Amino acid sequence: MPTRIDGSADVSPDAVVGEGSVVWHLAQIREGAHLGEGCVVGRGAYIGPGVRLGRRCKLQNYALVYEPAVLGDGVFIGPAVVLTNDTFPRAVNPDGSLKSAQDWELVGVTIEEGAAVGARAVCVAPVTIGAWSTVAAGAVVTRDVPAHALVAGVPARRVGWVGRAGRPLVAEAGRWRCPATGALYEEAGDTIREIAPS
């Protein structure tokens, strides 16, 4: 599949857009951003300078991914999601002068392989969203999310577990089963892990 960039998109010549990626209307990809192969960037989405996306990521319409975010392979970002980058935001310094890039320290959101962030969720940096986890629509993430966790609410809290298919897992004799694939999981510390078939 060839790379396709809509004529209304604003893609910096210093950005790397991986082979087979699609960038839709009015999207903006800033200098130094790097998208892996097969990514989809929706209408009006913003990808900040130096942001890194793995392969086969999907950013839906109007998602805002601010630097220095890092997304693993197969990450889904829903419509109007915001990944922040400033712990203590202010427009001006205490003396009233306008803040410049040198007046604040960038902090980023890291999203690991296969994770999904639902529509209009906000991830407040610095946080890590674990592999194959799901952040529910409208959630506000203020602390790290374990792998395979299903989190919801403001602030987001774990309300269950999900497998690679994204479906909530079903408790079954001290283990967890994916209703879509039948895969079994067991709790391991603050997360779960898939049990290898015997």
ChimeraX attribute file (.defattr): number of C-alpha atoms within 10 A of each C-alpha:
attribute: neighborCount
match mode: 1-to-1
recipient: residues
	/A:1	8
	/A:2	10
	/A:3	15
	/A:4	14
	/A:5	17
	/A:6	14
	/A:7	12
	/A:8	14
	/A:9	18
	/A:10	18
	/A:11	21
	/A:12	15
	/A:13	11
	/A:14	14
	/A:15	17
	/A:16	19
	/A:17	24
	/A:18	19
	/A:19	16
	/A:20	15
	/A:21	23
	/A:22	20
	/A:23	26
	/A:24	22
	/A:25	17
	/A:26	19
	/A:27	24
	/A:28	22
	/A:29	28
	/A:30	22
	/A:31	17
	/A:32	16
	/A:33	22
	/A:34	22
	/A:35	25
	/A:36	21
	/A:37	20
	/A:38	21
	/A:39	25
	/A:40	21
	/A:41	28
	/A:42	23
	/A:43	21
	/A:44	22
	/A:45	24
	/A:46	22
	/A:47	28
	/A:48	19
	/A:49	20
	/A:50	20
	/A:51	22
	/A:52	22
	/A:53	26
	/A:54	21
	/A:55	21
	/A:56	21
	/A:57	26
	/A:58	22
	/A:59	27
	/A:60	22
	/A:61	22
	/A:62	21
	/A:63	25
	/A:64	22
	/A:65	28
	/A:66	24
	/A:67	22
	/A:68	22
	/A:69	27
	/A:70	19
	/A:71	26
	/A:72	21
	/A:73	20
	/A:74	22
	/A:75	25
	/A:76	22
	/A:77	29
	/A:78	23
	/A:79	22
	/A:80	22
	/A:81	25
	/A:82	22
	/A:83	28
	/A:84	23
	/A:85	22
	/A:86	17
	/A:87	14
	/A:88	7
	/A:89	10
	/A:90	12
	/A:91	10
	/A:92	12
	/A:93	12
	/A:94	9
	/A:95	6
	/A:96	8
	/A:97	9
	/A:98	11
	/A:99	14
	/A:100	10
	/A:101	7
	/A:102	7
	/A:103	11
	/A:104	15
	/A:105	11
	/A:106	17
	/A:107	18
	/A:108	24
	/A:109	23
	/A:110	21
	/A:111	29
	/A:112	21
	/A:113	21
	/A:114	23
	/A:115	26
	/A:116	26
	/A:117	28
	/A:118	20
	/A:119	21
	/A:120	19
	/A:121	26
	/A:122	24
	/A:123	28
	/A:124	21
	/A:125	23
	/A:126	21
	/A:127	20
	/A:128	23
	/A:129	26
	/A:130	22
	/A:131	22
	/A:132	24
	/A:133	29
	/A:134	31
	/A:135	28
	/A:136	21
	/A:137	20
	/A:138	18
	/A:139	22
	/A:140	21
	/A:141	27
	/A:142	17
	/A:143	16
	/A:144	18
	/A:145	24
	/A:146	21
	/A:147	24
	/A:148	28
	/A:149	27
	/A:150	25
	/A:151	25
	/A:152	21
	/A:153	16
	/A:154	13
	/A:155	12
	/A:156	22
	/A:157	18
	/A:158	15
	/A:159	12
	/A:160	16
	/A:161	27
	/A:162	24
	/A:163	28
	/A:164	18
	/A:165	14
	/A:166	18
	/A:167	16
	/A:168	21
	/A:169	24
	/A:170	16
	/A:171	15
	/A:172	10
	/A:173	7
	/A:174	8
	/A:175	15
	/A:176	24
	/A:177	22
	/A:178	20
	/A:179	15
	/A:180	13
	/A:181	11
	/A:182	11
	/A:183	17
	/A:184	21
	/A:185	25
	/A:186	15
	/A:187	14
	/A:188	9
	/A:189	8
	/A:190	9
	/A:191	16
	/A:192	20
	/A:193	15
	/A:194	17
	/A:195	13
	/A:196	8
	/A:197	6
	/A:198	3
